[in-house]
Amino acid sequence: MRTKEEYYELVLENRKIASNSENLKCTCTQTLCEWHGRCRECVALHRYHQDHVPACFQTFINDKLRDIVKIGELTAVENEKTPLEYRKYVQEQDKIYSHQK
């Protein structure tokens, strides 16, 4: 276990990382998503629905899982991604419904 001094150093390092605007940019590949760039809301929705993790987390989680799966000589298969057409359809529908109001 780390000491309280080591823990404090870790907190200082995390504060430095979190204060860098480059580290706060949304890294999600789903740029047409309604919540792209609104990471707090995105994570809250994923926690609520509990059906999968946000796309920005999937790469590093999948990399770690592949290593674990190899130990058991299993295979991991990624879920299908939401087609871009679906996201474009949402945008089109939003335009239609916003004009009807």
C-alpha positions as a Markdown table, in Angstrom:
| # | Residue | x | y | z |
|---|---|---|---|---|
| 1 | Met | 0.0 | 0.0 | 0.0 |
| 2 | Arg | 1.3 | 3.5 | -0.8 |
| 3 | Thr | 2.1 | 5.9 | 2.0 |
| 4 | Lys | 0.0 | 9.0 | 2.6 |
| 5 | Glu | 2.9 | 11.1 | 1.2 |
| 6 | Glu | 2.9 | 9.0 | -2.0 |
| 7 | Tyr | -0.9 | 9.4 | -2.2 |
| 8 | Tyr | -0.5 | 13.1 | -1.9 |
| 9 | Glu | 2.0 | 13.2 | -4.7 |
| 10 | Leu | -0.4 | 11.2 | -6.8 |
| 11 | Val | -3.2 | 13.7 | -6.0 |
| 12 | Leu | -0.9 | 16.6 | -7.1 |
| 13 | Glu | 0.0 | 14.8 | -10.3 |
| 14 | Asn | -3.7 | 14.1 | -11.0 |
| 15 | Arg | -4.6 | 17.8 | -10.4 |
| 16 | Lys | -1.9 | 18.7 | -12.9 |
| 17 | Ile | -3.2 | 16.3 | -15.5 |
| 18 | Ala | -6.8 | 17.5 | -15.0 |
| 19 | Ser | -5.8 | 21.1 | -15.3 |
| 20 | Asn | -4.3 | 20.6 | -18.8 |
| 21 | Ser | -7.0 | 21.5 | -21.3 |
| 22 | Glu | -5.6 | 19.0 | -23.8 |
| 23 | Asn | -6.5 | 16.2 | -21.4 |
| 24 | Leu | -10.0 | 17.4 | -21.1 |
| 25 | Lys | -10.9 | 17.2 | -24.8 |
| 26 | Cys | -13.4 | 14.5 | -25.8 |
| 27 | Thr | -11.6 | 11.6 | -27.4 |
| 28 | Cys | -14.7 | 9.8 | -28.5 |
| 29 | Thr | -14.7 | 8.6 | -32.1 |
| 30 | Gln | -18.5 | 8.9 | -32.3 |
| 31 | Thr | -18.5 | 12.6 | -33.3 |
| 32 | Leu | -22.1 | 12.6 | -34.5 |
| 33 | Cys | -23.3 | 11.5 | -31.1 |
| 34 | Glu | -25.6 | 14.0 | -29.5 |
| 35 | Trp | -23.5 | 13.9 | -26.4 |
| 36 | His | -20.1 | 14.2 | -28.1 |
| 37 | Gly | -17.9 | 16.6 | -26.0 |
| 38 | Arg | -20.4 | 16.5 | -23.1 |
| 39 | Cys | -18.5 | 13.6 | -21.3 |
| 40 | Arg | -20.2 | 14.1 | -18.0 |
| 41 | Glu | -23.7 | 13.6 | -19.5 |
| 42 | Cys | -22.4 | 10.7 | -21.7 |
| 43 | Val | -21.0 | 8.8 | -18.8 |
| 44 | Ala | -24.1 | 9.4 | -16.7 |
| 45 | Leu | -26.3 | 8.0 | -19.5 |
| 46 | His | -24.0 | 4.9 | -19.9 |
| 47 | Arg | -24.1 | 4.4 | -16.1 |
| 48 | Tyr | -27.9 | 4.6 | -16.1 |
| 49 | His | -28.5 | 2.2 | -19.0 |
| 50 | Gln | -25.6 | -0.1 | -18.1 |
| 51 | Asp | -25.6 | -1.7 | -21.6 |
| 52 | His | -22.1 | -0.8 | -22.6 |
| 53 | Val | -19.3 | 1.6 | -21.9 |
| 54 | Pro | -18.7 | 4.9 | -23.7 |
| 55 | Ala | -16.8 | 4.6 | -27.0 |
| 56 | Cys | -13.9 | 6.6 | -25.7 |
| 57 | Phe | -13.3 | 3.9 | -23.0 |
| 58 | Gln | -13.8 | 0.9 | -25.3 |
| 59 | Thr | -10.3 | 0.8 | -26.9 |
| 60 | Phe | -8.3 | 0.7 | -23.7 |
| 61 | Ile | -10.8 | -1.7 | -21.9 |
| 62 | Asn | -10.8 | -4.0 | -24.9 |
| 63 | Asp | -7.0 | -4.0 | -25.1 |
| 64 | Lys | -6.9 | -5.1 | -21.4 |
| 65 | Leu | -9.6 | -7.7 | -21.9 |
| 66 | Arg | -7.9 | -9.2 | -24.9 |
| 67 | Asp | -4.8 | -9.8 | -22.8 |
| 68 | Ile | -6.9 | -11.5 | -20.1 |
| 69 | Val | -8.9 | -13.5 | -22.7 |
| 70 | Lys | -5.7 | -14.8 | -24.2 |
| 71 | Ile | -4.8 | -16.4 | -20.9 |
| 72 | Gly | -7.9 | -18.6 | -21.1 |
| 73 | Glu | -7.4 | -19.3 | -24.8 |
| 74 | Leu | -10.7 | -17.6 | -25.6 |
| 75 | Thr | -11.7 | -15.1 | -28.2 |
| 76 | Ala | -13.3 | -11.7 | -27.7 |
| 77 | Val | -15.7 | -10.3 | -30.3 |
| 78 | Glu | -16.6 | -6.6 | -30.4 |
| 79 | Asn | -20.2 | -5.5 | -30.5 |
| 80 | Glu | -21.5 | -3.8 | -33.7 |
| 81 | Lys | -21.2 | -0.1 | -33.7 |
| 82 | Thr | -24.2 | 2.1 | -34.2 |
| 83 | Pro | -24.3 | 2.9 | -37.9 |
| 84 | Leu | -23.6 | 6.5 | -38.8 |
| 85 | Glu | -26.9 | 6.6 | -40.7 |
| 86 | Tyr | -28.7 | 6.2 | -37.4 |
| 87 | Arg | -27.0 | 9.2 | -36.0 |
| 88 | Lys | -27.7 | 11.2 | -39.1 |
| 89 | Tyr | -31.4 | 10.1 | -39.0 |
| 90 | Val | -31.6 | 11.5 | -35.4 |
| 91 | Gln | -30.3 | 14.9 | -36.6 |
| 92 | Glu | -32.8 | 14.9 | -39.5 |
| 93 | Gln | -35.7 | 14.0 | -37.2 |
| 94 | Asp | -34.6 | 16.8 | -34.8 |
| 95 | Lys | -34.7 | 19.3 | -37.6 |
| 96 | Ile | -38.2 | 18.2 | -38.7 |
| 97 | Tyr | -39.6 | 18.2 | -35.2 |
| 98 | Ser | -38.0 | 21.6 | -34.3 |
| 99 | His | -39.7 | 23.2 | -37.4 |
| 100 | Gln | -43.1 | 21.8 | -36.3 |
| 101 | Lys | -43.1 | 23.5 | -33.0 |
